[in-house]
């Protein structure tokens, strides 16, 4: 996160544009959590401006991802599209698609890339996707920004405790996953 903060701060008047481009890349790649860019935005721009920049970046990133994923889906083999869940998702459009996207956005534990891909698989229009994303991203981003602010303001001992807690949870998760596999 420190590297991202330095890159933004050294970008001068283009720092907001750089942040939005980074957010788009993170969204398209789909495996990097956006919390790092949110933390950098809050560090560089302050809470309110950082929140606004993160929101614009995440919405723009979601729209670009939706468009690219939709283009990529057209290249998928027909066998992939025969899965019953994929077919059900593919048939959703209009209000059902809107509510599906909105509800998925409101669930904090579902990665944005999964939601973007699910929406791209549906017959949802870009406009419905954007409206649901605009509404659904706001509460999730507010919670993320508040959490990031609390961590950034925490003492060194609290930060070490959080890293240890996250590490223990990750180890337990992988041990459980290995046991289930065997």
KAWO-V246405 format. One record per residue. RES is the residue in three letters. OMEGA is omega in whole degrees, -180 to 180 (none if undefined). D_FIRST is the distance of its C-alpha to the first C-alpha in Angstrom with 2 decimals. Layout:
res->RES omega->OMEGA d_first->D_FIRST
res->RES omega->OMEGA d_first->D_FIRST
//
This chain:
res->UNK omega->-180 d_first->0.00
res->UNK omega->178 d_first->3.80
res->UNK omega->-180 d_first->5.37
res->UNK omega->179 d_first->5.15
res->UNK omega->179 d_first->6.23
res->UNK omega->179 d_first->8.66
res->UNK omega->179 d_first->9.87
res->UNK omega->-178 d_first->10.66
res->UNK omega->-179 d_first->12.26
res->UNK omega->-180 d_first->14.23
res->UNK omega->178 d_first->15.49
res->UNK omega->-176 d_first->17.88
res->UNK omega->180 d_first->20.04
res->UNK omega->-174 d_first->18.51
res->UNK omega->179 d_first->14.99
res->UNK omega->179 d_first->16.01
res->UNK omega->179 d_first->17.49
res->UNK omega->179 d_first->14.52
res->UNK omega->-179 d_first->12.38
res->UNK omega->178 d_first->15.35
res->UNK omega->177 d_first->15.79
res->UNK omega->178 d_first->12.30
res->UNK omega->177 d_first->13.18
res->UNK omega->179 d_first->16.55
res->UNK omega->179 d_first->15.42
res->UNK omega->-179 d_first->13.32
res->UNK omega->-179 d_first->16.46
res->UNK omega->180 d_first->18.89
res->UNK omega->171 d_first->17.39
res->UNK omega->-178 d_first->17.40
res->UNK omega->178 d_first->15.76
res->UNK omega->180 d_first->11.99
res->UNK omega->-179 d_first->11.26
res->UNK omega->-178 d_first->10.63
res->UNK omega->-179 d_first->9.05
res->UNK omega->179 d_first->5.43
res->UNK omega->176 d_first->7.16
res->UNK omega->179 d_first->9.22
res->UNK omega->179 d_first->6.97
res->UNK omega->179 d_first->6.05
res->UNK omega->180 d_first->9.79
res->UNK omega->179 d_first->10.98
res->UNK omega->-175 d_first->9.55
res->UNK omega->-172 d_first->11.08
res->UNK omega->-173 d_first->14.06
res->UNK omega->-173 d_first->14.97
res->UNK omega->-173 d_first->15.67
res->UNK omega->-180 d_first->18.50
res->UNK omega->178 d_first->17.61
res->UNK omega->177 d_first->14.00
res->UNK omega->180 d_first->15.77
res->UNK omega->179 d_first->18.28
res->UNK omega->178 d_first->16.00
res->UNK omega->180 d_first->14.15
res->UNK omega->179 d_first->17.70
res->UNK omega->180 d_first->19.11
res->UNK omega->-179 d_first->16.42
res->UNK omega->178 d_first->16.89
res->UNK omega->179 d_first->20.65
res->UNK omega->178 d_first->20.82
res->UNK omega->178 d_first->18.82
res->UNK omega->-180 d_first->21.16
res->UNK omega->179 d_first->24.17
res->UNK omega->178 d_first->23.37
res->UNK omega->179 d_first->22.70
res->UNK omega->-178 d_first->25.95
res->UNK omega->-180 d_first->27.86
res->UNK omega->179 d_first->26.67
res->UNK omega->179 d_first->27.16
res->UNK omega->178 d_first->30.55
res->UNK omega->-180 d_first->31.54
res->UNK omega->-180 d_first->30.54
res->UNK omega->179 d_first->32.49
res->UNK omega->-180 d_first->35.61
res->UNK omega->-179 d_first->35.38
res->UNK omega->177 d_first->35.29
res->UNK omega->-179 d_first->38.48
res->UNK omega->-179 d_first->40.90
res->UNK omega->179 d_first->40.92
res->UNK omega->-176 d_first->37.31
res->UNK omega->-179 d_first->38.38
res->UNK omega->176 d_first->41.27
res->UNK omega->-173 d_first->39.21
res->UNK omega->179 d_first->40.53
res->UNK omega->178 d_first->37.16
res->UNK omega->-180 d_first->35.97
res->UNK omega->180 d_first->39.35
res->UNK omega->178 d_first->39.17
res->UNK omega->-179 d_first->35.75
res->UNK omega->-178 d_first->36.99
res->UNK omega->-177 d_first->39.95
res->UNK omega->179 d_first->38.06
res->UNK omega->177 d_first->38.07
res->UNK omega->-177 d_first->38.63
res->UNK omega->178 d_first->38.23
res->UNK omega->178 d_first->37.64
res->UNK omega->178 d_first->34.72
res->UNK omega->-178 d_first->33.38
res->UNK omega->178 d_first->33.60
res->UNK omega->-179 d_first->32.11
res->UNK omega->-179 d_first->28.99
res->UNK omega->-179 d_first->28.77
res->UNK omega->177 d_first->29.25
res->UNK omega->179 d_first->26.70
res->UNK omega->-178 d_first->24.11
res->UNK omega->178 d_first->25.04
res->UNK omega->-171 d_first->24.43
res->UNK omega->-175 d_first->20.87
res->UNK omega->179 d_first->20.90
res->UNK omega->-179 d_first->21.77
res->UNK omega->-179 d_first->19.08
res->UNK omega->-179 d_first->19.39
res->UNK omega->179 d_first->20.33
res->UNK omega->179 d_first->23.26
res->UNK omega->179 d_first->24.42
res->UNK omega->179 d_first->24.22
res->UNK omega->179 d_first->26.20
res->UNK omega->179 d_first->28.67
res->UNK omega->179 d_first->29.30
res->UNK omega->178 d_first->29.79
res->UNK omega->-179 d_first->32.33
res->UNK omega->175 d_first->34.21
res->UNK omega->179 d_first->36.56
res->UNK omega->175 d_first->34.53
res->UNK omega->177 d_first->34.54
res->UNK omega->-179 d_first->31.45
res->UNK omega->178 d_first->32.59
res->UNK omega->178 d_first->32.84
res->UNK omega->-178 d_first->29.44
res->UNK omega->-180 d_first->27.90
res->UNK omega->179 d_first->29.79
res->UNK omega->-180 d_first->28.85
res->UNK omega->178 d_first->25.17
res->UNK omega->-179 d_first->25.29
res->UNK omega->-173 d_first->26.88
res->UNK omega->-178 d_first->25.03
res->UNK omega->-173 d_first->21.42
res->UNK omega->180 d_first->21.88
res->UNK omega->-180 d_first->22.44
res->UNK omega->-179 d_first->19.70
res->UNK omega->176 d_first->17.11
res->UNK omega->179 d_first->18.65
res->UNK omega->179 d_first->18.32
res->UNK omega->-178 d_first->14.66
res->UNK omega->178 d_first->13.95
res->UNK omega->180 d_first->16.26
res->UNK omega->179 d_first->14.78
res->UNK omega->180 d_first->11.21
res->UNK omega->180 d_first->13.11
res->UNK omega->179 d_first->15.14
res->UNK omega->-180 d_first->12.48
res->UNK omega->-179 d_first->10.86
res->UNK omega->-177 d_first->14.55
res->UNK omega->178 d_first->15.63
res->UNK omega->180 d_first->17.08
res->UNK omega->-180 d_first->15.97
res->UNK omega->179 d_first->18.64
res->UNK omega->179 d_first->17.53
res->UNK omega->178 d_first->13.96
res->UNK omega->177 d_first->15.79
res->UNK omega->178 d_first->18.19
res->UNK omega->179 d_first->15.75
res->UNK omega->178 d_first->14.30
res->UNK omega->180 d_first->18.00
res->UNK omega->179 d_first->19.11
res->UNK omega->179 d_first->16.74
res->UNK omega->179 d_first->17.79
res->UNK omega->179 d_first->21.40
res->UNK omega->180 d_first->21.30
res->UNK omega->179 d_first->19.90
res->UNK omega->179 d_first->22.65
res->UNK omega->178 d_first->25.28
res->UNK omega->-179 d_first->24.39
res->UNK omega->176 d_first->24.79
res->UNK omega->179 d_first->27.93
res->UNK omega->-180 d_first->29.41
res->UNK omega->179 d_first->28.69
res->UNK omega->179 d_first->30.44
res->UNK omega->179 d_first->33.34
res->UNK omega->179 d_first->33.84
res->UNK omega->-177 d_first->33.94
res->UNK omega->none d_first->36.59
//
